[in-house]
């Protein structure tokens, strides 16, 4: 049960962090006048390595929450 919950929390944390970095942080947003589909694809590709590493760290923290809470 905890393992499944950790996997779900990791995926949700990863996706949420990645999208927040794509659209909410001004320094990581792209300036592109294009249709929404192309803008979405380009914003995912822009600074992908940095966003992926950061999202993995945040996702890992989210995945560890069930284990941290259980210890207390």
Secondary structure by P-SEA (a helix, b strand, c coil): caaaaaaaaaaaaaaaaaaaaacccccccccccccaaaaaaaaaacaaaaaaaaaaaaaaaaaaaaaaaaac
